[in-house]
Each structure stands twice: as structure tokens, then as C-alpha cells.
Amino acid sequence: MTIEQVLNIIGRSFNSEVYAAKVTMQFSQLTNRINGEGAAAWDLHEVAIKAAAAGKDVIVLSVGDPDFATPTAITQAAIEALESGDTHYQLVAGRPEVRQVIAEQFRSTHTPDISADNVMLFAGAQNALFAASLCLLDPGDEILALDPMYVTYEATLGASGANLIPVPMHADGGFRFNAQATREAITPKTRAILITNPNNPTGVMMSNDEVELICDLAIEHDLWVIADEVYDQLIFEGEHISIAHHPGMFERTVTLNSLSKTYAMTGWRVGWAIGPTALVEHFSNLGLCMLYGLAGFSQAAAYTALTQSQAESEHIRVTFKQRRDLVFAELKNIKATPILKPSAGMFIMMDVRALGMNGLEFANALYNATGVAVLDAGAFGKTSFGWVRISFTVDEALLLEACKRIRGFIDQCQQANP
């Protein structure tokens, strides 16, 4: 029965215009906190994706989604699980055998007793970060985050009501950790520090000395550390240092990771958080009312990935290193637009400020002129304003063509503005 029919029954007239004018539904303050500015960075990417789907001559280098298919054994494990009826509710924290494998692979000298009880499975590292923000932060708390940072951090952490405080890692210093700036940003309201190691978008990986400086600050000021380590297996040079492995840090650290990058499983949405058992218990309570556990067939795939697919993961890493080297070689000699050689990940950063454009202007102009889509790195923070992020998530032939077009476009810009 419609509103008009109900009003007619009780003898009142219905005026749709008056009724509509009186209805002003309100939304919660949460809707403001999750409306981060970084969302606009994806507009050009979405345009390019649609153009590519329509068969247009575009090359999409604006997203961190590996172009590899998920290894066959992983997919087959999920298929077999589905066919065997693995389609029912699961334990909220995740299957013990999957969590135990994650724990065993994370163990170190300083975390010898870590077990499945220290691990919670989530629908990707993004979901794990969201849970960490709700379980660690209260409204009005402050969390420091090294800038530049991944575009969704602001909204994800803001959902808790806490305030994200960007700490600049300046381009002139190679976007490396600035201990002094971090120390000066700490206030009585500071509750946690968020690090991304290796970093997205820069590909910078922290040295052991830099990690130890963060440990010192966290212990001195009694802070939590949230460590996003989703690129820890895509390392090209050096050794990744997990901050939770340092003395005195495991009990104050939440380590986030996933299968997305390492095994080309972005769409599977399998991630996790590692931390103290008391925190994992809180995660489980939150998961009970938020997610209610990952699908069983996804966990079957995850178990196969973690126990049987290391060779495929290594192939992905080696391929990305080769692509990194190719793009760096093709673009490194352009004096007007210096680039940063990443130690890890799947992106190269390019400084376009000398062309008289910011990152967004360059990305739009490049796409309109050449069909190559890159991402405005300014969306990742103020310190990367004037830079663009170029992904190498397509094959070498496409990368060579994209670099050729980028070089040609930069030449045109310089000729137009000598």
C-alpha cells in the first residue's frame, strides 16, 4: 500500500511535492569521515579502464593490480572446495590451519611463540586496517602516518573518529623516514604510528636503522604501531625488516598483510592481521558483527597459496623486477622529469614539477595526448604533490610503448615551453 493510499483511508490529502520537501533524511558523521580526498585520484583511471574495455588504444598504468592470473593450483583448490560443498559458515577468525601457517612464516628470533592465536583473517589488508582503527583508536585520538601514504588510509582510519596526522617524508630526501619530523608530531593525543614498509606509492623500503628509530619512539611514548607490509615479498634490493620482530615491539604492533600482490589475488580479498592475542580476541568480536568469517573456499585457496605456490610467487617478483629495470632504463635520462628507482613494489615515481604542471594536470594531459594513464601521486599526500605514479603491471611490450609515448609527450611539453 502506498503513502497516498494510506492517507486517503484516514481522510488526509496527499501532496507529493509537499511531502518530498518535508523529508530531509540525515546521515551519520561517519559519512563525512570516510569521504577522503584521495578518492578523486581514481577518476582518470576509471575513464581509462572504460576506454580499454571499449577497445580504444590506451595503456593503463594507474593501478596496483598484477596482470598475472592467479596460479592454477590456487584456483583449483577453491574449485575443489566449492565442488565438495565448502560453502558454509566458517570460524570468524579464520581456519586454524591457515592462521598457523601465517604464524609459522612470520616467526623470528624475537617472536618464537607466535601461533594461530596471534592471527586473524580478514577480507584483505584494507579490512584488517579498518578493524585495527576501530579496536585501537577512539574519537579524538591522533595517529601519525608517514606521508606519502596509500590513498584510503585517511578515510579508513577516520572511521574510528581518530585524527590522522600526516608526517612528511620529503621528496628532496628521497621520501625516506624523517625521525625528527615524526618526534615533533607526537602529542599527548598520539595513540599510534602507521607505517607502510615497503611504501606505496614510492617503493621506498626502510633500513634497519630507520625501523629502530620508530621502535624507540613507540616505546618511549607508549604507542601502537600499525605496519602495512603487503609489498614485503616484492623486494628487488635489500632485506625487508618487519618492525614486530624487534625487541619489545610485538606486543605493541599490528602487522597487516595479504595475498593480493604476492600471488596475484587482489580479487580474492584474503588478508590478515598479526598481533597480541588480546587484540586478536577483540578483532574476533568485531568480525562477529561485521564480517562473520571468510568463505571456506577462499581459505582453501589461501592455504594452497601459502604452502604450495612459492615458486609462482617468486616468478611474479622476478618479473616485476625486470619490468622495474626496463621502465627505469627508458625514463631515467629525462632531465626535466627525474624518477625514483623503487626498492620494492610495482610502481615508479616521476617528478613533473619542472614542466609547470602538478601531477593531476600532467596525468590528464598525458592521457588525452597519448592514451597512457598514470596516477596523480598528489593523492597520496602533500609531499608527493607534483609527482605521478607509474605502475609496471603490464607486459614488457606495452611498457616499452608506454615509455615511448611518455618521452614523446614530455618532449612536446618542453618544446612548447622552452
Phi, psi and omega in degrees: 000135182277166176300320181298319180294319179297316181294324178296322180296321183269009173082021177247144180281155181245121176240105186298324182293318179294318181298314181297323183292330183277343183271109176231088184286140183258146176251161182287163176295339177303324183297333175282322183290333181265007180263067183290151180295332185297342182300330182293343182295338186269359182301311181295321178302316181295322176299315181294320179298316179295321179294319178296319179297332179275002177086014181280160184280081178231154176235116187266108178238039188241009184220151180263055179245110181305141181275001178285150169284148174304133180311141188303318182299325180292312179297319181296324178298320179292319180298313180296323178296317178298314183293335179271002177091021181279068186229026185246175179304147179239169172301137186301319182283346181111162181296135182304322183291327177289315180296324180293319178298317178300316180298315182296322180286342181265347184302151176210183179303322184267357177228057186288338187260008181297140183218186178303332181293346179263006186234137174231129177276142180225169176279067181094160179296331178299315178294324178295320178295320178300315179296320179297321180297322182284330183269345182248335190242144175247161176305132180094342175295161175242139174234125179279139177224131183289125185256125015280157183216165181299144193297333185271355184302316184304311182287320182298316180283327179294339180301332180283346186093357177282163180254124177278127181249106180291136175246115189290129169252098196290146179300321182297338177259018179073021181060030181270164185300132179248098185295321182295314179298323180292315179299317182292338181277346182286131178231175176300342179271351184291129182245335187202163172236133177253126176237149174241112187221109359294158187276145167240115031256353196279335186078008179284134177248132183291143173281167178298321179297319179294318178298319180296326177296320177294319176304314181300317180294318182296317181289318181299320184255009177055058183249149166285152169238127173255119185246111176273114185237035186293342179257018187290346178259357178254060183259134181255324175220148176085186182235132179285135179248115177275123186296333180293344181275355179277150181306133176077007186254334186301320184287352178237016184236138171247117181257123182254140177202175181199176177266356192303307186276318188293325184239018180054053184233038183303322183279351180282335179056061176237114178218184181200167172233140177242132181188189179300150183299324180298322178291320179298325176297320176293320176302317182296319177296319177294317180298330180298326182255001183241312189240322182061036170090149176284158177297143181299319181292330174293321179290328175296319177295319180297318180298319178294319178300313186286335186251341188229358192240026181295325180296318178294322178296319179295323176299319178298315180298313181298320180296318178294324176296317178298319179292320176304313181297321180296310182296319180298316180297324183285333188244352189291337186266009177274104187297327184289337185227077180299149180239159180252121180281117184281148175273347184199170174093206184218030182221152170237136179264137179234132179270116184250011186297327182292346179275359180080021180229152169273179184298319182292318179297317179297313182300316180294316181294319178299315181295316181296327183273328190232344185081008177265123181257119172240173185250137174294113182288346176299340177292343182270354178149163183295330183288342177255015175296132183093004176244160171235153178253125182248118179273151174243058183255026173231171185289170188297324180298316178292323178296318178299317179294319179297316179297322177300316180292320179297314179300316179297320180294317180296320176301317179297320179297319181290323178292325180286333181227072183293000000 
